[in-house]
Amino acid sequence: MNRLARVLHTSKMRKKRVRSVVIGTSVRPRLSISISNRHVSAQVIDDSKHTTLAYVTTVGNKAATGTMTDKAAWVGSEIAKKAIAAKVTSVSFDRNGRLYHGRVQMLADAARKSGLEF
């Protein structure tokens, strides 16, 4: 198994392991994040009803500028504002198989600072 295949395999296994534990309910929906090479997105999902309650992305948004870390912090604060507007104050954090470091940590810290509870 070459290095790339091993990295992809471990990230898939980590995502599966995290997702098996983190479940969004009506009381405590799931905050799922997605970070690509150029964009950051986050959504608050109620898995019991299969609905998205709030969604924020940097795709096509002029307000999200700067480095990827700055974009992640912006998405974190915006998703917190939209979630609170949708009457959601407490969420379970789905880091989508990514390590809690760097951009993921900045997004989570900005969401906490804006009023979301993890």
N, C-alpha and C positions, 0 to 999 in steps of 0.2 A: 504494500500500500504506500503510494507516494505521499509526500508531505501535504499537498493540497487536498487530496482525498481524505487524509486523516483529520485535517482541520475542519473540513465540511462535515465529516461524520461526527466529530465531537460537538460541533455547534448544533447539529440536528438533535443529538442526544440530550444536550443541555436544554434546548428549547422544549423538547418533549417532557423532560423531567420537571421543569418549572411549570409548564402548562398543566401538568397532571394535578398539581397542588393548587394553583391559583384559579379560582372560579368566581365570576361576578354574579352577585345576587341583586335583588331589588334594593335591599338595605345597603349593601356595599358593592357597587359595581366594579368592574375591572378596568384599570387604566393601562391600555396596551400601547406600546410605542414601537415605532419603526424608524430606523436610521439607515439611510443609504449613503453613498459617497457624496451626494450633493444636497439631499433634502432630509428633513426631519418631520415626522408626523406622529400624532397621538390621538387616541380616541377613548372615550369612556363607554364601556359596553355592559349592558345588562344581559348576561347569558341565559337567565331564566326566561326572558321574553324575546331573546334574539334581536335586540334593538341597540342601536348606537344612540347614546344620549347627547354626546358632545364630540366634536371633531375639529382638529386644527392641523394645518400643514403649512410648510414653507413654499410649496409649489405654487408659483404664480402670485406670491404675496410680496409686495414691495416693502412692507414694514420689516420683514426678516432680512437683515443684512449683517455682514461681518463674517467672522469665522464660523465653522460648524458648531463650536461650543457656544458661541453667542446665539446662534439660531436655536440650539437646543434649549437654552435658558429662556428665550422668547416664547417658544412653543410651550414650555412648562408653565409660564405665567399666564399665557392665553388660555390654555386648556383648563387651568384652575378657575379663571374668570367665567368661562362658559359652563363648567360643571356646577359652579355655585349658582349661576343663573338658572340651571336646570334642577336646582334644589338637591344637589349631591355634595356632601361635605366630606364623606369618608370613602376611600377607594382602596382596592387591593392592587398592588403594582405588578404588572406583567412586563418584565424587561425583555421579553421575546427572545430568550436565549443568550442575550448579551451580558457581559460581565458588568457588575455595578461599579463602573469606573468611568471617569472622563465625561463624555457627553451624556451618558445615561444618568450619572450622578448630578450633573448640572441641571438637567431637565427635572429630576426629582426634587432637588433643593429649591428650584424656582417655583415649582408647584406647591411645595410645603410653605414657602414664604408667602405665597399668594392666598393661602387659606385652606388648602386641601390637607386632609389627614390620611396618612398611609398606615 
